[in-house]
């Protein structure tokens, strides 16, 4: 329970809130899925995505024992596709999965980032946990090239994969990069000149 309390504290500090929809990508046995589900509460939703059927089975058993009904199991074949609708989640957790060990092909990493960006709400954030050594340079560039901006970088004490110990890792928070659209406003005189030019070039039907 001490490790779970620590996980809840860290998750709340990075921005997990009641009522949110959260995707835990590569959730495994639910080290963070269960604490997230307790934070978001009955009004929230946690999508637990993994390709390990055994891990998901154990996770759902834990959820049942804890009386949590807000976790949706998402078993994947390993394809880089996320079966969620556009702009449907508030937070995406990529804890210890976004690196070349799990995604050795750059194309797969780019597709994953594209899928994540697609399902994120405009106000959503992407949280990536990395080992004490910094994130791989190539993956950092791929994140930026996928139109994400780094909002903050925080060292946090997180649980290890076996949920038996604590160690310091870096948590990176990314937001969608905002693009300001170019808006062209034509006044009435400009519109008339444009209409006359179009009519001369193509012939008016009136």
MITI-791595 format. One record per residue (C-alpha): residue in three letters; z, x, y; residue number from 1. Coordinates in Angstrom, 1 decimal. Layout:
<recs>
REC_ALA_Z_X_Y_NUM
...
</recs>
This chain:
<recs>
REC_UNK_0.0_0.0_0.0_1
REC_UNK_0.6_2.9_2.3_2
REC_UNK_-3.0_4.1_2.0_3
REC_UNK_-4.3_0.5_2.5_4
REC_UNK_-2.1_0.2_5.6_5
REC_UNK_-3.6_3.4_6.9_6
REC_UNK_-7.1_2.2_6.2_7
REC_UNK_-6.4_-1.0_8.1_8
REC_UNK_-5.1_0.9_11.1_9
REC_UNK_-8.2_3.2_11.2_10
REC_UNK_-10.6_0.3_10.8_11
REC_UNK_-9.0_-1.7_13.6_12
REC_UNK_-9.1_1.4_15.8_13
REC_UNK_-12.8_1.8_15.4_14
REC_UNK_-13.4_-1.8_16.3_15
REC_UNK_-13.1_-4.1_13.2_16
REC_UNK_-11.9_-7.5_14.4_17
REC_UNK_-11.0_-11.0_13.1_18
REC_UNK_-14.0_-13.2_12.6_19
REC_UNK_-16.6_-10.5_12.3_20
REC_UNK_-19.4_-10.1_9.7_21
REC_UNK_-19.3_-6.6_8.2_22
REC_UNK_-21.6_-4.9_5.8_23
REC_UNK_-19.9_-2.2_3.6_24
REC_UNK_-22.9_-0.3_2.4_25
REC_UNK_-22.2_1.7_-0.7_26
REC_UNK_-18.8_0.1_-1.0_27
REC_UNK_-18.0_1.4_-4.4_28
REC_UNK_-14.7_0.2_-5.7_29
REC_UNK_-13.8_-1.3_-2.3_30
REC_UNK_-11.6_1.3_-0.7_31
REC_UNK_-12.5_-0.1_2.7_32
REC_UNK_-13.9_-3.5_1.6_33
REC_UNK_-10.5_-4.9_0.8_34
REC_UNK_-8.9_-3.7_4.1_35
REC_UNK_-11.9_-5.0_6.1_36
REC_UNK_-11.7_-8.4_4.4_37
REC_UNK_-8.0_-8.7_5.4_38
REC_UNK_-8.8_-7.8_9.0_39
REC_UNK_-11.7_-10.2_9.5_40
REC_UNK_-9.8_-13.0_7.8_41
REC_UNK_-11.1_-16.4_6.6_42
REC_UNK_-13.5_-16.8_9.6_43
REC_UNK_-15.1_-13.5_8.9_44
REC_UNK_-17.4_-12.2_6.1_45
REC_UNK_-17.6_-8.9_4.3_46
REC_UNK_-20.8_-8.0_2.4_47
REC_UNK_-20.0_-5.5_-0.4_48
REC_UNK_-23.3_-3.7_-1.3_49
REC_UNK_-23.6_-1.2_-4.1_50
REC_UNK_-25.8_-0.5_-7.1_51
REC_UNK_-22.8_0.3_-9.4_52
REC_UNK_-22.2_-3.0_-11.3_53
REC_UNK_-18.9_-1.7_-12.8_54
REC_UNK_-17.5_-0.8_-9.3_55
REC_UNK_-18.5_-4.2_-8.0_56
REC_UNK_-16.9_-5.9_-10.9_57
REC_UNK_-13.6_-4.1_-10.2_58
REC_UNK_-13.9_-4.8_-6.5_59
REC_UNK_-14.3_-8.5_-7.0_60
REC_UNK_-11.3_-8.5_-9.5_61
REC_UNK_-9.2_-6.8_-6.8_62
REC_UNK_-10.4_-9.4_-4.2_63
REC_UNK_-9.4_-12.2_-6.6_64
REC_UNK_-6.0_-10.8_-7.2_65
REC_UNK_-5.5_-10.5_-3.4_66
REC_UNK_-6.6_-14.0_-2.8_67
REC_UNK_-9.6_-12.9_-0.7_68
REC_UNK_-12.5_-15.3_-0.7_69
REC_UNK_-14.5_-13.8_2.2_70
REC_UNK_-16.2_-11.0_0.2_71
REC_UNK_-19.8_-11.5_-0.9_72
REC_UNK_-21.0_-9.3_-3.7_73
REC_UNK_-24.4_-7.7_-3.1_74
REC_UNK_-25.6_-5.8_-6.2_75
REC_UNK_-28.7_-3.7_-5.5_76
REC_UNK_-31.2_-2.0_-7.7_77
REC_UNK_-31.2_1.0_-5.4_78
REC_UNK_-34.1_-0.1_-3.3_79
REC_UNK_-33.7_0.5_0.4_80
REC_UNK_-33.6_-3.1_1.3_81
REC_UNK_-30.8_-5.2_2.6_82
REC_UNK_-31.0_-8.9_1.7_83
REC_UNK_-29.5_-10.2_5.0_84
REC_UNK_-31.1_-12.0_7.9_85
REC_UNK_-32.0_-10.4_11.2_86
REC_UNK_-29.2_-9.8_13.7_87
REC_UNK_-26.6_-11.2_11.3_88
REC_UNK_-23.8_-8.6_11.2_89
REC_UNK_-21.3_-7.2_13.7_90
REC_UNK_-20.5_-4.0_12.0_91
REC_UNK_-22.2_-1.8_9.4_92
REC_UNK_-20.0_0.8_7.5_93
REC_UNK_-21.8_3.8_6.1_94
REC_UNK_-18.8_5.8_4.8_95
REC_UNK_-19.7_9.0_2.9_96
REC_UNK_-23.1_7.7_1.8_97
REC_UNK_-25.6_8.7_4.5_98
REC_UNK_-26.5_12.2_3.5_99
REC_UNK_-29.1_14.0_1.4_100
REC_UNK_-27.0_13.8_-1.8_101
REC_UNK_-27.5_10.0_-2.1_102
REC_UNK_-30.7_9.8_-0.1_103
REC_UNK_-32.6_13.1_-0.7_104
REC_UNK_-35.9_11.6_0.7_105
REC_UNK_-36.2_11.5_4.5_106
REC_UNK_-38.4_8.4_4.1_107
REC_UNK_-35.7_6.5_2.4_108
REC_UNK_-33.1_7.4_5.1_109
REC_UNK_-35.5_6.2_7.8_110
REC_UNK_-36.1_2.9_6.0_111
REC_UNK_-32.4_2.4_5.6_112
REC_UNK_-31.8_3.0_9.3_113
REC_UNK_-34.6_0.5_10.0_114
REC_UNK_-33.0_-2.1_7.8_115
REC_UNK_-29.6_-1.5_9.4_116
REC_UNK_-31.0_-1.9_12.9_117
REC_UNK_-32.8_-5.1_11.9_118
REC_UNK_-29.6_-6.8_10.6_119
REC_UNK_-27.3_-5.6_13.4_120
REC_UNK_-26.6_-8.1_16.2_121
REC_UNK_-27.3_-6.7_19.8_122
REC_UNK_-23.6_-6.1_20.3_123
REC_UNK_-23.0_-4.6_16.8_124
REC_UNK_-22.1_-1.1_15.9_125
REC_UNK_-22.8_1.3_13.1_126
REC_UNK_-19.9_3.4_11.8_127
REC_UNK_-20.6_6.6_9.8_128
REC_UNK_-17.9_8.7_8.2_129
REC_UNK_-18.8_12.3_7.3_130
REC_UNK_-17.1_15.2_5.7_131
REC_UNK_-15.1_17.7_7.8_132
REC_UNK_-18.3_19.7_8.3_133
REC_UNK_-20.6_18.1_10.8_134
REC_UNK_-23.3_15.6_9.9_135
REC_UNK_-26.5_17.2_8.6_136
REC_UNK_-28.7_18.1_11.5_137
REC_UNK_-31.8_16.4_10.0_138
REC_UNK_-29.9_13.1_9.5_139
REC_UNK_-28.5_13.3_13.0_140
REC_UNK_-32.0_13.5_14.4_141
REC_UNK_-33.1_10.7_12.2_142
REC_UNK_-30.4_8.4_13.5_143
REC_UNK_-31.4_9.1_17.1_144
REC_UNK_-35.1_8.7_16.3_145
REC_UNK_-34.2_5.3_14.8_146
REC_UNK_-33.2_4.1_18.3_147
REC_UNK_-29.4_4.5_17.9_148
REC_UNK_-27.2_6.2_20.5_149
REC_UNK_-23.9_7.9_19.7_150
REC_UNK_-21.1_6.1_21.5_151
REC_UNK_-18.2_8.2_20.3_152
REC_UNK_-17.1_10.7_17.7_153
REC_UNK_-13.5_10.5_16.4_154
REC_UNK_-11.6_12.5_13.8_155
REC_UNK_-9.6_10.1_11.6_156
REC_UNK_-7.5_10.5_8.5_157
REC_UNK_-9.2_8.5_5.8_158
REC_UNK_-8.6_7.9_2.1_159
REC_UNK_-10.6_9.9_-0.4_160
REC_UNK_-13.1_8.3_-2.8_161
REC_UNK_-10.4_7.9_-5.5_162
REC_UNK_-8.1_6.2_-3.0_163
REC_UNK_-5.3_8.7_-4.0_164
REC_UNK_-5.1_11.0_-1.0_165
REC_UNK_-5.7_11.3_2.7_166
REC_UNK_-8.0_13.8_4.5_167
REC_UNK_-9.4_14.2_8.0_168
REC_UNK_-13.0_13.2_8.4_169
REC_UNK_-15.2_12.5_11.4_170
REC_UNK_-16.1_8.9_12.2_171
REC_UNK_-19.2_8.4_14.3_172
REC_UNK_-19.8_5.2_16.1_173
REC_UNK_-23.4_4.3_17.0_174
REC_UNK_-24.9_1.4_19.0_175
REC_UNK_-28.5_0.2_19.3_176
REC_UNK_-30.3_2.1_22.0_177
REC_UNK_-31.1_-0.3_24.8_178
REC_UNK_-34.7_-0.3_26.1_179
REC_UNK_-35.3_-1.8_29.5_180
REC_UNK_-38.6_-3.8_29.4_181
REC_UNK_-41.2_-3.2_32.1_182
REC_UNK_-41.7_-6.4_34.0_183
REC_UNK_-44.7_-6.9_36.2_184
REC_UNK_-44.4_-9.6_38.8_185
REC_UNK_-47.5_-10.8_40.5_186
REC_UNK_-47.3_-12.7_43.8_187
REC_UNK_-49.6_-15.6_44.5_188
REC_UNK_-52.2_-13.5_46.3_189
REC_UNK_-52.3_-11.0_43.5_190
REC_UNK_-52.6_-13.8_41.0_191
REC_UNK_-55.5_-15.2_42.9_192
REC_UNK_-57.3_-11.9_43.1_193
REC_UNK_-56.8_-11.4_39.4_194
REC_UNK_-58.1_-14.9_38.6_195
REC_UNK_-61.2_-14.3_40.8_196
REC_UNK_-61.9_-11.0_39.1_197
REC_UNK_-61.5_-12.5_35.6_198
REC_UNK_-63.8_-15.3_36.6_199
REC_UNK_-66.5_-13.0_37.9_200
REC_UNK_-66.3_-10.9_34.8_201
REC_UNK_-66.2_-13.6_32.2_202
REC_UNK_-67.5_-16.7_34.0_203
REC_UNK_-65.3_-19.6_34.9_204
REC_UNK_-65.4_-22.7_32.7_205
REC_UNK_-64.6_-25.0_35.7_206
</recs>
